[in-house]
Amino acid sequence: MPNYVSPKKLISYRTVFAITGVILFGLAAINLIGTNVLSTQGFAVSESETKTLQLEKENQKLSVKIEEATTLASLAKLAENRGFIRSKSIVFVPSTSTFASR
């Protein structure tokens, strides 16, 4: 039966230093791995933000092109180029009632 009366004999200073060293080494390794993962994710986020800005600029350019293409003057010119003519007399066709009857 071991002697548990003396704590010096139960755990030596060498084992305490060894355990402390292993724990510190493990924490340093975990810190290094975590930092590496975070920096990698930071690059991915940076690339996504850059792509988002490029897409926003392209979206603005396309919006301007759409607004220019849908002006009345450009639509009238496009219709004229395709052979449509402006009508002199407009005829309205009466429509039936939109209510359902039983």
NORHUNOR-V509596 format. One record per backbone hydrogen bond with DSSP energy under -0.5 kcal/mol. NH is the residue of the N-H (numbers start at 1). CO is the residue of the C=O. Records with the same first field share a line. If there is no record, write none. Layout:
BEGIN
NH = CO + CO
END
This chain:
BEGIN
4 = 2
7 = 5
9 = 6
10 = 6
11 = 7
16 = 12
17 = 13
18 = 14
19 = 15
20 = 16
21 = 17
22 = 18
23 = 19
24 = 20
25 = 21
26 = 22
27 = 23
28 = 24
29 = 25
30 = 26
31 = 27
32 = 28
33 = 29
34 = 30
35 = 31
36 = 32
37 = 33
38 = 34
39 = 35
40 = 36
41 = 37
42 = 38
43 = 39
44 = 40
45 = 41
46 = 42
47 = 43
48 = 44
49 = 45
50 = 46
51 = 47
52 = 48
53 = 49
54 = 50
55 = 51
56 = 52
57 = 53
58 = 54
59 = 55
60 = 56
61 = 57
62 = 58
63 = 59
64 = 60
65 = 61
66 = 62
67 = 63
68 = 64
69 = 65
70 = 66
71 = 68
75 = 71
76 = 72
77 = 73
78 = 74
79 = 75
80 = 76
81 = 77
82 = 78
83 = 80
84 = 79
91 = 89
94 = 92
END
